[in-house]
Amino acid sequence: LPAAFSPLISDGPVIVLVLLVLSRVPVWLAQGLRLAGGLYVLYLAWGAVKAWRGYGTQEMAPAPSSLPRAALVNVLNPNPYISWSLVLGPLLLKAWREAPANGVALLAGFYGTMVLSLAGTIALFAAARNLGPRVTRALIGLSSVALACFGCYLLWSGAGGW
């Protein structure tokens, strides 16, 4: 569940950066973030593949805190930069100009919804552990495939593939 709070850590610098250079983010920056994010997500996919291959053959060590890893994925992901520069940033500036309370309400509503949605998703997948080791191993394998696909997509889009 700590990973659900990662946007609260990673989006702060993104928001400040984007609001300072609103709509002036160069294309190469978004492409570079996609490439870096793609490499990092492929690294996470490789870790998932290793966990899948070794599942059940050895004692599972406790996973390192997922909050820093999730925050790093968010910082390397171009989507917060794009959404804050194109949609949320202008909305926040408009709301703040109307009344600072409106800007605070926008941020609270957005991040409240995001954190609760992420926490619900994480809880749902954690509950899936109760379905047995075969299901858990299959979900780890599925996660590694999904991470690899997302990492490849980020690399492809970062290389100008879209």
Disulfide bonds with the S-S distance in Angstrom:
none
